[in-house]
Amino acid sequence: MRASESDRQIVMERLRQAVEEGRLDVPEYQDRVDAAMQAKVYSELDVLLADLQQLPPPGFAEAAVEPTTVMPASLSKANQQLRDSANEGSRKWKIAGVAVGIAAVLALILFAIAPEIFLYFAIGVLVILVLFVVAAVAGLF
């Protein structure tokens, strides 16, 4: 598969990190960067990083962890509460979205029926916003 410019940039960044870690010296780094710029396929890029693979720290044994796809039937009480609160939070956002939609429709109807009332309402909202800004600048809250 052909390599893209972003793939080459990723390899060059890893090579730069290898120089900082002391795994490569500067002339070898320059040779590999030049090769990375000329690389056309992934296999040419893989060769440049093959001997720079990061090893785990000494004494660290990697355990093979399989991702679980099925949730256990019995969740702890804390996990169940977190799951319920997350579902409740998404419901709150849905309700807020519906309320905003209804308010927008009512505002459009009000504007169509009596634009002057809508204008007075908008001026009132702007006055309240200006008062909040003045209060914030004055340090009242």
C-alpha positions as CSV (number, residue, x, y, z in Angstrom):
1,M,0.0,0.0,0.0
2,R,1.3,3.5,-0.9
3,A,2.4,5.8,2.0
4,S,1.0,9.2,2.4
5,E,2.8,12.4,3.5
6,S,1.2,12.1,7.0
7,D,2.6,8.6,7.2
8,R,6.1,9.9,6.4
9,Q,5.7,12.6,9.0
10,I,4.7,10.1,11.7
11,V,7.8,8.0,10.9
12,M,10.1,11.1,11.0
13,E,8.6,12.1,14.3
14,R,9.4,8.6,15.7
15,L,12.9,8.9,14.4
16,R,13.3,12.3,16.1
17,Q,12.2,10.7,19.4
18,A,14.7,7.9,18.8
19,V,17.5,10.5,18.6
20,E,16.3,12.2,21.8
21,E,16.3,8.8,23.5
22,G,19.8,8.1,22.3
23,R,18.8,5.1,20.1
24,L,20.1,6.8,16.9
25,D,23.0,9.1,16.3
26,V,22.5,12.2,14.1
27,P,24.1,10.9,10.9
28,E,22.0,7.7,11.0
29,Y,18.9,9.9,11.8
30,Q,19.6,12.0,8.7
31,D,20.0,8.9,6.5
32,R,16.7,7.5,7.7
33,V,14.8,10.8,7.3
34,D,16.1,11.0,3.8
35,A,14.9,7.5,3.2
36,A,11.5,8.3,4.7
37,M,11.1,11.2,2.4
38,Q,11.8,8.9,-0.6
39,A,9.6,6.1,0.6
40,K,6.6,5.2,-1.6
41,V,5.1,2.3,0.3
42,Y,4.5,1.2,3.9
43,S,7.1,-1.5,3.8
44,E,9.9,1.0,3.0
45,L,8.8,3.0,6.1
46,D,8.5,-0.1,8.3
47,V,12.2,-0.9,7.6
48,L,13.2,2.4,9.0
49,L,11.5,1.8,12.4
50,A,12.0,-2.0,12.6
51,D,15.0,-1.8,15.1
52,L,13.4,1.0,17.1
53,Q,10.4,-0.8,18.6
54,Q,9.7,0.3,22.1
55,L,10.2,-2.4,24.7
56,P,8.4,-2.6,28.0
57,P,10.3,-1.7,31.1
58,P,12.4,-4.4,32.7
59,G,10.3,-6.7,34.9
60,F,7.1,-5.7,33.1
61,A,5.1,-8.6,31.9
62,E,2.4,-7.8,29.4
63,A,-0.8,-9.7,30.1
64,A,-2.8,-10.7,27.1
65,V,-6.1,-8.8,27.6
66,E,-9.1,-9.7,25.5
67,P,-11.7,-6.9,25.1
68,T,-15.0,-7.9,26.5
69,T,-18.0,-7.5,24.2
70,V,-20.7,-8.7,26.6
71,M,-21.5,-6.9,29.8
72,P,-21.7,-9.1,32.9
73,A,-25.3,-9.7,34.0
74,S,-24.7,-8.4,37.5
75,L,-23.1,-5.0,37.7
76,S,-22.0,-3.5,41.0
77,K,-24.3,-0.9,42.6
78,A,-21.8,1.9,41.7
79,N,-21.6,0.9,38.1
80,Q,-25.3,0.6,37.8
81,Q,-25.8,4.1,39.3
82,L,-23.2,5.5,36.9
83,R,-25.0,3.8,33.9
84,D,-28.4,5.1,35.1
85,S,-27.1,8.7,35.6
86,A,-25.6,8.7,32.1
87,N,-28.9,7.6,30.6
88,E,-30.7,10.2,32.6
89,G,-28.3,12.9,31.5
90,S,-28.8,12.1,27.8
91,R,-32.6,12.2,28.4
92,K,-32.2,15.7,30.0
93,W,-30.4,16.9,26.9
94,K,-33.1,15.5,24.6
95,I,-35.7,17.3,26.7
96,A,-33.7,20.5,26.5
97,G,-33.4,20.2,22.8
98,V,-37.1,19.7,22.3
99,A,-37.8,22.7,24.6
100,V,-35.5,24.9,22.5
101,G,-37.1,23.7,19.4
102,I,-40.6,24.5,20.7
103,A,-39.4,28.0,21.9
104,A,-38.0,28.7,18.4
105,V,-41.2,27.7,16.7
106,L,-43.2,29.9,19.2
107,A,-40.8,32.8,18.6
108,L,-41.3,32.5,14.8
109,I,-45.1,32.4,15.2
110,L,-44.9,35.5,17.5
111,F,-42.8,37.3,15.0
112,A,-45.2,36.5,12.2
113,I,-48.2,37.6,14.2
114,A,-46.9,40.7,15.9
115,P,-43.3,41.7,15.1
116,E,-43.4,44.7,17.4
117,I,-44.0,42.5,20.5
118,F,-41.1,40.3,19.3
119,L,-38.9,43.5,19.0
120,Y,-39.8,44.6,22.6
121,F,-39.0,41.1,23.9
122,A,-35.6,41.2,22.1
123,I,-34.8,44.6,23.5
124,G,-35.7,43.4,27.0
125,V,-33.3,40.4,26.6
126,L,-30.6,42.7,25.4
127,V,-31.1,45.1,28.3
128,I,-30.8,42.1,30.8
129,L,-27.6,40.9,29.1
130,V,-26.1,44.4,29.3
131,L,-27.0,44.6,33.0
132,F,-25.2,41.2,33.5
133,V,-22.1,42.5,31.7
134,V,-22.1,45.7,33.8
135,A,-22.5,43.7,37.0
136,A,-19.6,41.4,35.9
137,V,-17.3,44.4,35.1
138,A,-18.2,46.0,38.4
139,G,-17.2,42.7,40.2
140,L,-20.6,42.0,41.7
141,F,-20.3,38.3,40.9
